[in-house]
Amino acid sequence: MLAENIVTPDRSKALAVARGISRLFARNDIWCMSEMILRNGRRADLMGIDTKGRIVIVEIKTARADLLGDGKWPDYLDFCDRFYWGVPPELDRSPLELDDFQPECCGIIVADGYDAEIVRPAPSHPLPAARRKVEVERLARAALRRQLVAQDPECSPWGQERV
């Protein structure tokens, strides 16, 4: 069995949170993709586009230690108009109110495998138009590549370095 096919309890919980958030977003006409690599090398757990072309990123945390130990999350802010933390219902959200987590610029979504709720809306911090255009195009190309590879796995080696 390949390592990426192993589902640990934390990975299983993260997948459930992602599913709930994806359902919430879909009902609100926000379409997202999981594990999108950003130009700075970071990986957004969920990255999506709303009806106005604005970019939303969600960083999913399922354990307190993972949340408290994450110092890289501000690196996502340069690639989205709105940023959310996605957490399961049982996770203590109080650290997200601390100054280190910049509550004035980050929303919170509580989710399980079936649904999600925005408990703190993310304020909009509009990207410059040129950057948004680049990021939307990168997201679209990555989504189209994933769709093609799902249909024809033999295409998987092509175009990876450009996405």
C-alpha positions, 0 to 999 in steps of 0.5 A: 500500500502506498503511503498516500493511501494510508488514512490515519484518524487525523487524516480521516477527520481532516477529509471529513472537515474538507467535505463539510466545507466543500458542501457548504461552499457548493451550496453558496456557489463557491467551488473549491479544490483540495491541496492546491500548491501555491507559488510560494510552495505552500499547500492550501488545504482548500482553495476556491473561487466565489461567484465574483472571482474572489479567492478563498483559502481554508486551512484545516486543523483537527488537533490543538497541537497542529493548530498551535504549532502552525507558524506558516499560515500567514504565508497563505494571505498573499494568495487569497481575498478571504482566509478561513480556519476549518475545524471540527466541532470538538476542537477548542477554537479559543486559540484562534481568538489570540493575536498570533492568529490575527482574528481580524483577518481570518474567518472560522468554519466549523465542519464535520463530514456532512455539513459546515457552518461559518461561525466567524465570517472572513473579512475581505482583503482584496488581492491586487487584480493582476495577482488574482488573475494569475491565481485564478488561472493557476487554480483553473489549470490545476483543476483541469489537469486533475480532471484529465488525469482522473480520466486518463492516468497516462497523462499524469507525468505531463505538465506537473511542473507548470501547475 
